[in-house]
Amino acid sequence: MNFNTNDNKKNKPVTVWANYAGLGSQLIAGLLLLLYIGKKGDAYWGFKPMLIWILPFAFIFFTLYRIIKETK
């Protein structure tokens, strides 16, 4: 195998961009899913808008916690 360091340096910006795009997609998909689950859960258990607020905020909090922990 021939590992050329110049090729690895050229691909690095694309890899960083792809990581951020993947993270953004996960955030949007997770928030939409939890909003849907919260809405259905509130309707099923008769809560006023409680789960529709708690679930997305918990998701954002734990996602930011995970990102901060991974980048240290």
N, C-alpha and C positions, 0 to 999 in steps of 0.2 A: 504494500500500500504506500502511496505517496501522499503525505500530508503537507500541503503547501500552505505556509502561514499567511501568504498574501490573500489567498482565497478565503481563509477564515476571517480576516479583517474586513474584507469586502462584504461578507454575509452578516456581520454582526449588527449593523443598523437595521437590517430587515428583521432579524431575530428579536431585537428589542421592540420594534414596532409591532411585530406579531404578538408578543407577550402582552403588550398593552391593549391591543385589539381584542385578544382573547379574554382579558380581565374585564373589559368594558361589556363584552357580550354576556359574560357570566353575571355581571351585576344587573344588567337589564333583564335577562331571563329570570334570574332569581327574584327580583323585585316584582315582576309581573306575575310570576307563579304565586308568590306569597300574598300579593294583593288579591288574587283570585281566591286563594284558600281562605284568607281572612274574611272576604265578603261572604263566601259560602258558609264559613263557620259562624259568623255573626248571625246570618239568617237562620241557620239550623238551631243554634242554642238560644236565640232570641236576645243576644246582646245588642246593645246599641253600638255604634262604631267603636269597638274596642280591639278586636283581633286585627281588623284592617289597618290599625295604627301600630299595634305592638309588634306584629310579625315583621313588617318591613324595617322598622327601626332596629329591632334586634339583629336582623340580617346585616344591615349597614354597619352597626357597631362591631359585630364579630368579624365581618369582612375587613374593616379598617384595622382591627386588632391583629388579624392574621397578616395583613400586608406590612404593618409596622414591625411585627415580630420577625417576618422573613427578611426584611431589608436591613436589619441591624447587623 
